[in-house]
Amino acid sequence: MKVLFVDLEYDYGVKSRGINAIGHDGFKKSFERLGHEVVPFYYDGYLDEKDELQEKLCNFADVTKPDLIFFCLFRDQFTLATLEYLKSKYKTINWFGDDQWRFDSFTKVYANSFTWCISTDKYAISKYHAIGQKNVIYSQWAAINEHKINAWIHEYKYDVSFVGGYHPYRKWLITQLEKQGVSVAVFGNGWPNGPLKSEEMNQLFLESKINLNISNSNCLDLRYLTFSIRAFMNGIRSPKSASQIKARNFEIPYFGGFQLTDYVPSLEGYFEIGKEVVCYSDSSEVVLQIKYYLENNEEREAIRKAGFQKAVSEHGYINRFSRILEKIL
């Protein structure tokens, strides 16, 4: 099968942020490993040239004549007319990764302009059906199985670490932890330490006794809202009102780390909570759990190993795309 792969080459289309690893190493390489020919159409250079982009993609598709066109939209880069044109001639599919909080504002505008849709929110499937889109597949983010799993180390460098972009809630929670004596090594865009390359991030997971996974969705905790003006404004304005499973939930255990994460609905469908991953339901539980798992090494290590085994066997992108293609081919 020939796949026309339509995505950004760089993270959010910004070259200085590095390669779009999920798109390139997760999505694209999964198609290739499954034996399909992949022809990329990267549109970073047309983000400010929307009219020209429509013509370029349609012409490229007509020259390439793919069996499937794969999209991962995150904005209104492509018009409905373009998507309908491509759908009329080719089988098309889009990865909708934010249905938990923007189905009504984004997904439902575009869903019927694709032959197939992929949603990472099982609670949104009925919403697709309600608007007439019956070809919807429930799948999920995953770990990039193309990346090397590093050899296990016997000494930890950090007690607690966190990797993720700056967000007022994340800043607030980390500040609360530090006030209670928990030091957190923090990396990512917007933080003083800056971002890590993929291989550096994967190594960090191994070097940390506890890897925190902190949501960047809206929080109405009064302690957070009164933390700063920025936190208050974000709390009342942010449309991202629902937490969701993200790639980090799979990346941490896949590359050998112990994960302490905020609970998100349907996580239990991927890991056994308490045995393969540990969750907290609110900020007051985080310190309690951190101190417990730092003191109980054997239990922490048993959970880490079980999470690693589950992730490697079931939660790479190759697993996701194998099942997706079984349904649409």
N, C-alpha and C positions, 0 to 999 in steps of 0.2 A: 504494500500500500504506500502511496505517496502522500505525505502530510505537509501541507503548507502551514508553517508555524509562525503565527503573527504575535509578536511580543516586543517588549523593550529589551535592548541589548544590555543596558546599564540600569542599575538600581534607580527606580523612579525616573529613568531617562537622563540621569546626571552622571557623566563620565567619572567625575572625581569621587563618586560614591562606590565605584567599582562595578564589576560585572553583576548582572541580575542572576544570582546563583540559583535561585529556585527555578527560574525560567529556563536557564541554560543547562544546568547540571541536574535539575530535578525533572522538569517536564520534557524538554527536548531530548535529553540523553535516554530517558525511559523509552520514548518512541523508538529511538535507534537501537537500544539493547533488545527491544522486542522484535527487531528485524525489519523495521519500516524505514523507507527513505524519507528524510526530513529536509525540506527546503525552507530556510528561514527568511522571514520578511521582518526586519527590524525597522521600527519607525521613529526612533529617538530624534532623528533630524527633522521630522515633520510635525513635531508637537505644536509648533506655532504656525504651521502651514496646513490647516485642516482641509481646505478645498483641494489642494494639490495631493494630499495624502489619499483622499478618496479615489482619485483617478489612478494614482500609482498602484494602489492595492488591487483594484479591479483589473487593471491591465496586466499586472504581475500574475494574478490568478489565472487569467485567460491564456497567458503564455505557458504557465506551469502545468495547468490542467490537473489539479490535485484530486485525490480520492476523498480527502478530508481537510478542512481548514480549521485549525485550532486557535482559539483566541483566549487571552486572559485580560479582559478589559478592566480598567480601574477608573476611567473617566469617560467623557463623551467624545473620544477621539474619532470614532467612526459614526457616520450618520445612519439613521434607520434605512434610508434609501440604499446605501452601500451594502448594509448587512442583508437587506431583502434581495438585492441583486445577486449577491454571492450565494445566498440560500436557494435561490431559484435554479442555480446551475450546479451547485456542489453541496456536499454534506458538510455542515458547519457545526461547531460545538464551542461553547464558552465556559470557562471556569469562573463561577461566581463564588468568591471566597468571603464575602462580608454580609451574607443574607441575614445574619443575626441582628444587624442594626441598620441596614440600608436596602432591604428588599423593596419597600414601598417607594423610596426616593430614587432608586437606581435600577434594581433588577427587573422590576415589573415593566419598566419602560422598554427594555431590550430583549427580554426572555423569548418572546414569540418571534423574534427576528433571527433566531437560530434554529437549526434542525434539532439539536440536542443541547441540554444545559446540564452543568455539573454544579451541585450545591453542597457546601460544607455544613449546612444546617438542616438536620433531619426534620426540624419543626417547621421548615419553610416548604417542604414538599407539597403539602396540601394547598399552599398559596399559589404555587405554580399551576396546579391542577385547576384552581379556581379561576385563573385568567386564561385557561385554555391550552397551556403548555403541558402535554402529557409525557413528552420525552425528557424526563428529568432523572438524573442519576445522583444518588447520595454518595459522596465520597468525602475525602478529608485531606488536610495538609499532611505532610510526612517528613521523614528525614531524607537527606540527599545521599542515597546509597552509593553514588559514584565517588564520594569522598572517603578517604582512607580512615579506617578505624585504628587509632594509635595503640601502641602496646601499653598494657596496664602498668601503672607506676605503683610503687610501694610507699611512697611518701607524698603527703599532700602539701601543696603550696599555700592554699587558702582554706580557712574554715568555711566561709560563706562567700559566694560570688553572685553577680547578676550581670547578664548581657542583654541589652535592649536599648532602644532609643529613649532620649530624655522625654519624660512626661511629668507634669506636676504631681500626679498621684504617686508615681514611682519615687520621685524625689521626697515627697512627704513620708512615705512608708519607710524608706531607707533612713531618713533622718530620725524617725521614731525608734528604729532598731538601734541606731548608734547611741541615742540617748539612754538606752537600756543596756549598753555595754556590748552590743553585737556589731563588730566591724564587718563591713561588706565591701568587697572589691568590685567596683562598678565599671563597666565598659559599654560603649555604644555611642552613636551620634548624639552630640549635645552634652556629653559628660566630659569632665576634665581629661580622663584617660583616653578618650576618643574610641573609635570603632576598632574591631578586630577583623582580620581576614578570616575566612572560613576555617582554615587549618589551625589558626591561633585560637579561635573560639572552641573548636572541638577539643583541642588540648586542654583548654581551661576547664571544660567539663570534667575531665579526668583529674585535674589538679585540685579540684574543690571538693571538700567533704559534703557540702550542701550547695546545690545550684538552685537559686530562687527563680521562680517564674512569676512575674508580676504583671497584672493586667494593665492595659492603657485605656480601658473604657471608663465611662463616667462614674464617679463615686459621690454619693450624697452624705457620707459620714461627716457630721458637723465638725469633728476635729480636723478633718482634711479641708473642708470649705473655709475654715477660719485660719488656715495655715499661712496663706498669703493672698494677695489680690489676684494673682494669676491663677491660683488654685480655685478661688471662688468663681472667677469669670469662666474658667474652663468647666467647672462643675455645673453651672447653670446654662451654658451655651452649647456644650459638646453634644452632637447628635449621636455619638457612639455610646448608647445607653445600655448595651448588653455585652457582657463578656463572652468570649468565644474561644474554642480550641484554636491554637496557632501551631505553626511548624515547630516552634521551640519545645512544645510538649513532647514531640517525638525525637527531636535532635538531641536533647540532653541525655535521655537513656540510650539512644542508638549509639552514641559515641562514648558510653561508659559512665555517665554521671548519675548521681543520686539527685532526684528532683523533688523539690518542695514547691508546689504550685497553688495558686488560687483555684478553688473548685470552679469548673465550668460545666454546664449541662451537657450530658452525653459523654463526658470523659470516661465514665465507667464502661462504656462500650468498647474501649480500646485498651485500658489498663485496669487491673484489679486494685482498687484504692486500698491503701494500707499494706499491700503486699508487693506491688510493682511501682507504685507512685504514692506520695503523701500529699494531702491537700489541706489547705486552711480555708475556712469560710469567711473569716473577717480578720482585720489587722491585729486584733487582740490575741489571736491564736499563734501568730507567726513566731514571736519570741519564745513562747512556751514550746513549740515544736522544734525550733532551732536548738534550744538548750538540751532538749531531750535527746535528739538524734546526734548531737555532738558528744553526749555522754555515753550513748549506747551504740558503740561501734559495730558490734556483731549484728544487731538488728538492722542498722542502717546499711551495712554491707550486703546483707541478705536481700534487702529491697532493691538496692542498686543492681545487683546481679540479675535478679528476676526481671526488673524493668529492661535491662540490656537485652536479655534473651528474648523477651516479647517483642521489643522494638525491632531487633535485627531480623526476626523471623516473619514479622507481619507488617511493619510500619515504614518501609522505604517507599519512595515514589514508584519504583518498579512494581510493587504490589498493587498500588492504587491504579496505575494505568493498565496493568494486565486485566484487572476486573472491569475497568471502564470499557476497554476495547472489546471484551467479550460480549458486552451488552449492545454495542452500536454496530458491530460488524456483521 
